[in-house]
Amino acid sequence: MSSFGVVVFPGSNCDHDCYHMIRDHFSQPCRFVWHEETEIDDIDCIVLPGGFSYGDYLRTGCIASFSPVIESVRTHAEKGKPVIGICNGFQILVESKILPGAFIRNSTLTFVCKWTNVVVENNNTPFTRGLELGDVLRIPVANGEGSYYLDEEHLADMKERSGVVLYYSDTHGNKTPESNPNGSIENIAGICNDRGNVVGIMPHPERSYDTIQSSTDGERIFSSVISWMQQF
């Protein structure tokens, strides 16, 4: 059975949500990884959870990107092992240059906490292999600096290599301005690296895996990676 590690930074607040989902809902081995740890070879899948690492001082995810664990996460990713960054975890992966781009303040200049719809653009990653292209998932977001940005040249390269995993959409999968909660460029809600094993998403699947949470669509993201790891 594959094991998960949930990285904990000072200010993380979705770490226990991820841990509970993985251990209790999916019955998978899981442990917390303190940000000062560097020995993570026992872990098959790394989860960087949401929250406000280091209070989002300087820039969201900036200080956390210098934590000792990050180099181990980078090595883990270079070996082709799965890594997912959720919300602040996504921001940390970007600040660490493990994923491309940058995050800026929401276009509304306010913190946004709401249900969103995202449409699957790439189902060739460990976290989306159980989904169909065009599937629409209902998953909530909660961010103040969730607007993803990438310059035009690198954005074209990303789209050419199928680096966009999820787009914000309406319930029919249409990418409309109204469905974009934070002003992310071209409605981007999730991306991956060239190999597809590192995925960053802004919506919170750990808040939408149980019927008491109004949606179970987030469950499909983690059931996908569990199924993927069971092949090895």
N, C-alpha and C positions, 0 to 999 in steps of 0.2 A: 504494500500500500504506500502511495507517494505521500510525502510530508510537505506541509506548508509552513512558512515563516512570515509572521506579521511584524514588520519593523515599527518600532515605537520611538518617536522623537519627543522631546519636551514640547508639549502643546498638541500632540496627536489626540483626537477625540473620537475617532471612528475605529480605533484599533480593537476594542472589545467587541464592537459590532461584527467586524470581519472575523475575529477569532470565534465568536459564538456561532456564526453562520457556518464556518468551515468545520469546526469540531462537533457541534451539536446537531446542526441540520444535515450536513453531508457526512458526518461520522468519519472525518479524515483527520489523521494526526496533524497537530498544529501547535506551534509554540510562538511566544513573543520573542522578538529579537531587539534588544536594546541598541540604540543607535551607536553606541561605542564598541559594539561587538565587531569582530573581524572574521571569526571562524563560523562560517555558515555552510560548510560542505555537506552537512547532514540534511539540508533543505533542498527540495526539488522545485518548489514554486515559491517565489517571493512576492509578498503583497505589501505595497506602500500605501497605507490608508490615508483617509482624509483627516482634516483638522486644521490647526493653525500652528504648524511647527515654528518654534521660537517666536510665537506671537506675530508671525508674518512681518517681522521687522526688516528693514531695508527693502526687500521685495519678497513676495510670497515664495517660499521654498528656497530662498537664497542661502540662508545660514545653514539649513539642513543639508544642502548639497556638499558642505565641507565636513560632514560627519564621517568618522572612521568607517562606518559600515558601507558607505557609498562605493568605495573602491572594490569591496567584496561583491556588491550588487553588480557593478560593472563587469567584473570577472565572471560572475554567474551568468550574466547575459551573453557575454562573449563565447561561453561554452554552449550556447543555444538553449539554455534552460529558460522556462517561462517566468516572466516578471510582469506584474500589473501594478500601475500607479493609478489610484482613484482620487480625483479632485486634487487635494494638496499633494498627494503622491505623484500625480501626473505633473504638477508644477515642479516638484523636486527632480523628477526625471529630466525635465526640460532644463532646469537650472544646472543640472549636472552634465548636460550635453549628451546624455544617453539617448534622449529623443530631441529632435530639432524644434526650433521655434521659440516663442516667448509668450508670456501672459501679461496682460494689462488690465486696468480697471474695467469693470463692466460698463457697457455703453450708457447704462442708466445712472452710473455713479452711485448705485445703491447695492446693498447685499441682496441677492436673489435666492429665495428658497421656495421652490415650487415643483410640481410634477411636470415633466417634459416627455416628449416622444422623440425617439431616435430611430433612424432607419439604417439597417445594416448595409454597408458598402463593400466590406471585405470579410469573407467568411473563411479565409485561408490562414487564420491565426489559431493558436491553441485555445484562445478565449472565445472564438466565434465559430469554430468548426462545426458546432452543433446547430448553427443557425442557417437560414436560407438568405441569399441576397434579396434585399427588399423587405425583409421582415421588419416590422415596427415594434419597438419595445417601449413600454411605459415605465420610466425610471426617473426619480427625482434628482434635482440639482440643489446645491447650497454653496454659493460662492460670492465673493466680492471682487475678486480679480480672476474671473473665469473666462475672460475674452482671449481666445487663442489667436496668435498672430504669426504669420510667416510671410516673408517678402515674396513678391510675384514669381521670381525665378525659381526659388526653392519650392514654392507651392506647386508650380507646374511639374517639377521633378517628382515631388511626393505623389501627386495624383497619377503620374505616369507609371510609377512603381507600385501603385495600389496601396499607398501608405495611409490613406484615410480609411478608418475602420467604421466610424459612425458619424452620421450627420444629424443635427437637430431637424425635426420634420413635424408635419401635422399628422393626424391619425392615419392618413392615407399614404404617408411616405413622401409627401411633397416638401421640398426645402423652401419654406416661406420665411419672410422677414419676421412675421408674427410668431413663428415657432422657435426663433433664436432667442434664448433667454438672457444672453450676456453680450451679444455683439461679436461673437467669434467669427473670424473671416470665413466666408462661404458656408456658414452654419456648421463648422467642424466641431464635433463633440468627442471624437476619439481618433487616435492615430497609432501607428506601429513603426518599428524600425525596419530596416531593409529585410532582415531575416523573418520578421513577423512574430518573433518570440517575446518581444517587449512591447507591451500595449499600455497606452495612457488614455484614460477616459475621465471626463468631468462628472457625468452622472454617477450616482451611488447605488450599485447593484446590491450592496449589503442592506439597503433600506427598502428593498423590493423583492424579497425571496419567499415571503410567508404570506398566507392569506390575510392575516391580521394587519398587514401593511398596505392593503388595497391593491397591490399588484405583485405577481410572482415572476415577472419577466426577468428581473435581475438574476434569478436562480439559473437561468439558461447560460449565463456567461461563465459561472463557476462549474456547472455540470459539464460544460464543454471542455474546460481545461482538465478536469478530473478524468474525463473519458480519454482525452489526448494522452495524459501521463500513463494511463493504464495500458497503453500499447507497448510500453518499454519495460 
